[in-house]
Amino acid sequence: MRPGYMTANESIYKKIKEMQIHQKNHPTKTEILMWEYLRNQKTGYKIRRQHIIECFITDFVCLKKKVVIEIDGGIHIKQKEYDKYRTEILTSSGFEVIRFSNEEVLKDPAAVALQIKGKLDSIIPF
């Protein structure tokens, strides 16, 4: 198995996998829109969507650069503490988390994709 591919917490993987499949098959409008800019290495990097890391399902992730990309909808207004905790866990696992609002993606998805590419380009591999 390739290094960095398995990022899920093995003890809960089976439980969370069902939810991941559901989310992958029922993306939000903004996830669909953003995926058009991120898929097929359009940023120059392999991006995965709805990838399990630890006990979380990330919206998007570049495993090579260890960057998680989250698109925050309205529910995130009510769960700021949970998002903070989630970010702390992902960060402690070696990932950088960048967030964009639904509004940013809907207004200018190309600009968001450029910001993502800029972030990925700026990370120097170890």
URDA-V809643 format. One record per residue. N is the residue number from 1. RES is the residue in one small letter. SS is DSSP state (H for helix, E for strand, L for the rest). OMEGA is omega in radians with two decimals (* if undefined). Layout:
n=[N:N]
res=[RES:RES]
ss=[SS:SS]
omega=[OMEGA:OMEGA]
This chain:
n=[1:2:3:4:5:6:7:8:9:10:11:12:13:14:15:16:17:18:19:20:21:22:23:24:25:26:27:28:29:30:31:32:33:34:35:36:37:38:39:40:41:42:43:44:45:46:47:48:49:50:51:52:53:54:55:56:57:58:59:60:61:62:63:64:65:66:67:68:69:70:71:72:73:74:75:76:77:78:79:80:81:82:83:84:85:86:87:88:89:90:91:92:93:94:95:96:97:98:99:100:101:102:103:104:105:106:107:108:109:110:111:112:113:114:115:116:117:118:119:120:121:122:123:124:125:126]
res=[m:r:p:g:y:m:t:a:n:e:s:i:y:k:k:i:k:e:m:q:i:h:q:k:n:h:p:t:k:t:e:i:l:m:w:e:y:l:r:n:q:k:t:g:y:k:i:r:r:q:h:i:i:e:c:f:i:t:d:f:v:c:l:k:k:k:v:v:i:e:i:d:g:g:i:h:i:k:q:k:e:y:d:k:y:r:t:e:i:l:t:s:s:g:f:e:v:i:r:f:s:n:e:e:v:l:k:d:p:a:a:v:a:l:q:i:k:g:k:l:d:s:i:i:p:f]
ss=[L:L:L:L:L:L:L:E:L:L:L:L:H:H:H:H:H:H:H:H:H:H:H:H:H:L:L:L:H:H:H:H:H:H:H:H:H:H:H:H:H:L:L:L:L:L:L:E:E:E:E:E:E:E:L:E:E:E:E:E:E:E:L:L:L:L:E:E:E:E:E:E:L:L:H:H:H:H:L:H:H:H:H:H:H:H:H:H:H:H:H:H:L:L:L:E:E:E:E:E:E:H:H:H:H:H:H:L:H:H:H:H:H:H:H:H:H:H:H:H:H:H:L:L:L:L]
omega=[-3.12:3.09:3.10:-3.11:3.13:-3.09:-3.08:3.01:-3.03:-3.06:-3.13:-3.03:-3.08:-3.13:-3.07:-3.11:3.12:3.12:3.14:3.12:3.13:-3.13:3.14:-3.14:-3.14:-3.11:3.06:3.12:-3.12:3.08:3.10:-3.13:-3.11:-3.12:3.11:3.14:-3.04:-3.04:3.08:3.09:3.12:3.07:-3.03:-3.10:3.06:3.11:3.05:3.07:-3.12:-3.12:-3.13:3.03:-3.05:3.14:-3.09:3.01:-3.12:3.08:3.13:3.08:2.94:-3.09:-3.11:-3.11:3.13:3.12:3.05:-3.13:-3.12:3.06:-3.03:3.06:-3.07:-3.12:-3.09:3.06:-3.09:-3.05:-3.11:3.13:3.11:3.12:3.10:3.11:-3.14:3.12:3.12:-3.14:-3.14:3.12:3.14:3.08:3.06:-3.14:2.97:-3.12:3.03:-3.05:3.05:3.11:3.03:-3.09:3.11:-3.11:-3.12:-3.11:-3.06:-3.10:3.13:3.12:3.10:3.12:3.09:3.09:3.12:3.12:3.11:3.11:-3.13:3.12:-3.04:-3.10:-3.13:-3.12:3.13:*]
